Structures are given as C-alpha cells and as structure tokens.
Amino acid sequence: MHYLDYAATSAIRPPSVARAVFDFLQDVGASPGRGGYGRSVTSARIAFRCRRAVARVLGLPGDPGRIAFMTNATHALNTALHGILEQGDRVVVTPFDHNAVLRPVHVLARDRGVDVRMVPGDAGGSVDLDALGSLLEGARLLVVNHVSNVLGTTLPLERMCALARERGALVLVDAAQSAGHLTTSPAEAGADLVAFTGHKGLLGPQGTGGLWVREGVSVRPLLTGGTGGDSARREMPDALPDRLEAGTPNAPGLAGLLAGCEFVLEKGVEQIHAHEIRLKHRLLEGLSAIPGVRVLSPVAGDGAALVTLVAQAHSPSELARELEVGWGIMARSGLHCAPEAHRLLGSASDGALRLSLGWASSDEDVDRALEALDAVTGSHPVPVGSATTPG
C-alpha cells in the first residue's frame, strides 16, 4: 500500500495513537467533568493535557481552556460562523475556502441576510489584497483558509489579519491543512479564532477537533446541553470551554489526539514539514518529466506537501481507480470539497487528482506514484500549448 491522501486524513498514524485510545477505553472509560471519582478525574486530566498539547503545536497563547473541543474542523467553523455573525453582518471569504465555510455562509446569507463577499483570487493561490481591503470596510468577519487543500498554497495570513484589524473585523482561520504541518502560528499572525481538526496533521483519530477563541471574543454556542457543571442554569455557561462544549465529549478520541500531538511535538513540526516538502519536490521533479500529466499546483513555494494534477485522456476518477487497482496507490480525485478553487483552475467539471504526503511518506511512495503515472499516461503525450484540464 502506498497511501498518498494525508490531506484527507492521516490514515497511517503512530502506534502510540491507537494504544492511547485502547488504554483509555480499557483503563479509564469515564467522561471528563461528569463525576468526582477517580476515573472521571483521570479523564478530565487527559482532556486538559490534550488542550495544552494542541496549544503548543498550533502556538495558541493564554489559557488552554479557550480551546473548545469539537468533532472536527467543520463543527468548529460552523460554531464560529453561526456564533459570530448577526443579521445583516458582512463576512469576507476566499475562493480557496472549503465547503465547511462556503455552505455555512450560504445558509447564513439565506437565513440571516448575511452579506457574503468573496475576494478575487487566481490559479496560483493568491488573493487581491487591494480588493480585500475594500471588501473589509464594514465587515464583521474575515475567513482565511490557511492552506488550500487543492493547491497546497498558503495565503499571506499576517497581512490579511492586519487589513482586517485596521477595519475592525475579526479573523477566523481554517487551520485544517496547516495544523501539524506548518510552524506558522495563526494566533501570532493575528487570528481571533482558529478552527482545527485532529485527524490530519495532528495525527489523532477522526471525530476530534476544536475551536480556539482569543480572549475578549465572544461566540454564541451552536449547541446547547449538558456541560457537567452549572447544571441549574438554563443558559449555557459563560466561561470557555464549557460554553461551546455541550454534551459528552469524545474522550477516547482526545486520548488519541493527545498521543498524536505528543508525537508531533517530539518529532518537531519543522522537521516533519521539511521531510514532507523534500518529498513534494521529488514528486514535482518526477512529474515534470511525464508528458501526459499537467500539474495544477504551483511549483514554487513550500506551503503544504500536496500536488494536484490532471492527466491527458483520463478522468481524475478513472486515474485514481487505475492507481489503486494496478499499483496500490491511494489518492483523492474530485473537487476536494473546494469548488471555487477548481473554478479558478478550470477543473470544475471533473475535478483533479490530488497526491498528498505526510509524516510516514517515503521516497518509495513517491517513486511508485511516478512510475504508475508514467505507465498509465505516458502513451498520451500532450501537444505543446494544449490544455489538458477536464471540462
């Protein structure tokens, strides 16, 4: 098996992650904050240690309690968007945003009259900062996709946060593709809210993630219910994380997320990134020699270790199927839940094939993918100057 879909999920995890989940279920089992007996206290300590570990990996300052755990980045983004935007507010988004942003803002435009504006972008992964400055006038919120899950490019987060701050807008950063992969801290760059998932670069199980909220920023709860404390009140507690954590948390998942974050901290985010980017350059160099392949991801820059491409005479879904069945390569085809990015690339009809690398990827994985793509597409050379983008 050659797993090249880390941008979707880290299906290959350190053994310590599975052990942590197993050990929790076998030896602890109780929920944090749902009792004063030993096992519940142990569970609460694991959750607290997990908050601290996430804060260290992402560079989130202050009280770790300002990290509210949720089921994934989608849950966190919905919580922030629904909890910040009021009737008639303006929100500015980018064409690189995931449907975890695009669909909620569509609903808010329909149900609350929220004014949704999209800053112009280009196929190289950039946005028009002059246009952004104008769109932010009177805006309540700017949403920034830290790393595009289609192109692997990073947006100029610090400059975008500065533009928002000058105009009184809050900034929500989607760190789903950057957490655990990049050393840049969204909070240090100026973000007010950071949404993350646990099952990608943080190497935790699916069903984990959360939202960090800067001191002084208030978010209305998306869900209401039990929190283990303040049970006599009809309103949700004012203090984080309880305000945003209704219901029993995924305690076994948090034990696994803690183990994943500890592994990332031990290896070092900088070292993991360097390993992934070295392999990305190896992949790009090999792809440049295959005439039947057109790379959509920009070659320059060291954002995220993913490469998106299209192939002559093969739809992305057909190509992905051939790579898996014939070569044992697992990759992702389609629109990657980011349709606006594919519209910029001209690949909105059939999408593209994405190869994404992770902590456990190897030279052998890359070379196998290159061998397979050359064999599958090499007999269909592309005439100079022709377009191979589907649709």
Secondary structure, 3 states (H helix, E strand, C coil): CEECECCCCCCCCCHHHHHHHHHHHHHHCCCCCCCCCHHHHHHHHHHHHHHHHHHHHHCCCCCHHHEEEECCHHHHHHHHHHHHCCCCCEEEECCCCCHHHHHHHHHHHHHHCCEEEECCECCCCCECHHHHHHHCCCCCEEEEECECCCCCCECCHHHHHHHHHHCCCEEEEECCCCCCCCCCCHHHHCCCEEEEECCCCCCCCCCCEEEEECCCCCCCCCCCCCCCCCCCCCCCCCCCCHHHCCCCCCHHHHHHHHHHHHHHHHHCHHHHHHHHHHHHHHHHHHHCCCCCEEECCCCCCCCCCEEEEEECCECHHHHHHHHHHHHCEECEEECCCCHHHHHHHCCCCCCEEEEECCCCCCHHHHHHHHHHHHHHHCCCCCCCCCCCCCC
